[in-house]
Amino acid sequence: MGALRIFKKSLFFVGLILFVFCISGAVLVYIYQDKLVSRFVAEANQKIDTPIQAGSIQASWWEKFPDISIVLNDVIIDGSLPGPADTLASAATIYCTFNAWDIIRGQWIVDQIHMEDGRIFLVQTELGDNNFTIVKKDTSQLNKKLDSN
């Protein structure tokens, strides 16, 4: 009888700890939503070379639990080719997920990107140019090698 009582109390406290953890995460994401979104936009603007238009951007704890996700709604991503009709992708919703511990440590590493109700339009010209080269080239490693010589 004593072992069953200890098991029930242990199960209750584990459940209580998980409940407090989930509620705390949701409250923190809600409180710091503006900071999370503005940091995400700043980091994305440094890494992506083409414009991304979104109807709304918000942070969420529940959309892709247990990861924190930045949710972009009504998204249009321009391609890297010149011209007004160069759209790389459009989607109803795009989720960029991050590990919560990475964000706490200040590391913004996208774990996964989920696209819902979207289309991707890949184009390559006869000269070999394409519309899907949208990430800026990282020249920091090249600069470090040049400085060390």
N, C-alpha and C positions, 0 to 999 in steps of 0.2 A: 504494500500500500504506500510506503514511503517513497519508493522509486518512481511510482506513477505520479505522485504529487510533485516531486522534484522535476520530472520530465515536463509536466504541464507548466510549471513556473518558468522553466528554462525556455520552453517554446513561446510562452507569453512575452518574455523579455526580449527574445530574438525578434519576434514580430514587432514589438514596440520600437526597438532600435531601427529596424528596416523602415517602419512607418515614419519615424522622426527624420531619418536620412532622406527619404523621398520628399517629404514636405519641405525640409530645409533646402534641398536642391531646387525645388520648384519656386520657393520664395526668393532665393538668391538670384535665380535666372530672371524672375519677374522684376526684382528691384534693380538689377544691373543690366536690364535689357538694352537700354539706350547706349550704354558703354560698350556692350558686346557687339551690337550692330554697327556702331560707328568705327570700332576697331576692325571689324570684319571688312567693312567698306574700304577703310584706309589700306589695309593689307592687300585686298584684292586689286585696288587701283595701282599698287606698286608692282604687282606681278602680272596683271593682264593688260595686254596692249590694245584691246578693242573695247568699245562701249558695251555695257550690259544695262538694259533698261528693265526695271522691275516695278510692278504696281505697288507692292508693299514688301517690306523686309522686317522680320521679327525674329527674336530668339525664342527657343522652345526647349523645355526639358522633357516633355512627354511625347513629342512627335516621333522621335527615334530613340526612345529610352533604352539604355542608360546613358547614351551619349547626348551631349548638348548639340542642338542643331540650329543653324541659321536658315530660316525659311524664306525663300523668295517666291512671290506669287506673280503671275502674269508676266513671264520673263521673255525677253527677246535679246538674243546675243548676236551682235554684228560679226561678220566674218572679217578676215584680214585682207581681202581683195578690195581694191577701190571700186566705188560705184554704189548707187543708192539701193540696188536690189540684192546686195550681198548680205543675206541673213544666214548665219551659221546654224542657229537653233532657236526654237520657240517652245515654251512649256507652260503649262498651267501652274506647276509648282516644282521648285528645285530645292532640295535639302542638302546642305553642306554640314556633315557631322564632325564633331570634335570630341576627343576624350576630355572629360571634365578635369582630370588631374593635369593634363597638358596645359589647359587654359589657366588653371590656378598657378602653374609654374611660369606662365607667360609665353608658352610656345604655342603658336597658332598653326597646327599641322592638321590639314583636312584629312580625315580618315576615309570618308566615303562621300560620294556625290550621288544622290538619288534624283531621278527625273520622273515626274508623273505627268501623263497626258501631254507628251511632247514629241517634237519632230526635229531631226537633225538633217541638214542639207549640206552634204560634202561636195565641194567643187574643186576640180583641178584643171588648169588650163593646159593647152598644148605645149606651152613653154615650161611647165612643171610647177608654176605658182599654184598655191592652194588657198582656200579660205579658212582652214582650220589651224593655222599657226597663229594662235592668239596669246601665247604666254611669252612674256619678255625674256630675252636671253639673259642669263646670269653671268655677268662679267666680273663678279667679285673674285672668283677663283683665278681668272685670267690676270686680274690686276695684282693679286697676291704673288703669282708666279713671276710677273714682270718686276715687281718691287724687290723680290728676293735675289734677282740676278744682278 
